[in-house]
Each structure stands twice: as structure tokens, then as C-alpha cells.
């Protein structure tokens, strides 16, 4: 009966897989642990690639530098929620660095 009602609402009942909290709970691009929040490495790599692209576009004059600054400000505001100070420092100081080879 409940599944019929859910089908009518276009919702599905997914099975949950309980995990220990020490493995982290994914939420809004972060892995939340009991004592800290870490950004998902996939999100950090994505921003690093985007940051390099924005810098290259601004250097050729395709976009204004204010757009680069706005993007960095948005990233830093998002990352302030987690324990990401060293990650931000690495990305912003080394836009051409090999972020993909680092484990964050």
C-alpha cells in the first residue's frame, strides 16, 4: 500500500545501508565526520580545473578579472564550512600545480 502511494507520487523507497559515522556522511559536497568536515576531493579537483580555466580566459581577455575574483570568493565561502584552509591555500597559490596527483 505504501509503495503504491509512493509510486503515485513518483517517489521510490530506497534501501539504506547503515555505515559507521567514522566513514563520514556525504552532505552538500562535504564528508561530515564527528569532529570535522572535509570537502570531497572530486569537488576540489573540479574547482581547481575551473580556476585554471578562468585564469586562462581572463589572461586572454575573454572574461573580466572580476568574474575570476567572484568565483574564488564563492569557492572560499563554500569551503569555510569545512576544515579546508590548507586545501584553499594550495589551490590558490598553485593554479597550475598538479592537484590531481595530490590526495585531499
Secondary structure, DSSP 4 states (H G I P E B T S, - for coil): -HHHHHHHTT---PPP----GGG-EEETTEEE-SS-EEE-HHHHHHHHHHHHHHHHHHHHTSS-HHHHHHHHHHHHHHHTTSS-HHHHHHHHH-TTS-GGGS--
